[in-house]
């Protein structure tokens, strides 16, 4: 009975390890931030970003002007979310693709649990730049 008991323990241990590996595989990848630098104040950039998101149908779940952060979800599509971070001066943010000022707008997001890529974030950046009057 002890040999069978040891075999059962090994089997249960194998099942447990297998479940833990499957759980680790189910973790969603982190959204990769993408940033641009604009010639506008942080406050102007925050307002333009807020207006862009609202006009596109996003509901602002959290906004903090002092921290320069916005978290929004698309009202018509469950699971589509955007995080915006506005900073001024200081360290260059991750994913900086355009340097044209010292106010940084960083966007990241998810749709259906998957990170948004550059093709999905770029139109949002263009819209904010247009609202700031930075595009011809």
Buried (B, 14 or more C-beta within 10 A) or exposed (E): EEEEEEEEEEEEEEEEEEEEEEEEEEEEEEBBBBBBBBBBBBEBBBBBBBEBBEEBEBEBEEBEEEEBBBBBBBEEEEEBBBBBBBBBEEEEBEBBEEEEBBBBBBBBBBBEEEBBEEEBBBEBBBBBBEBBEBEE
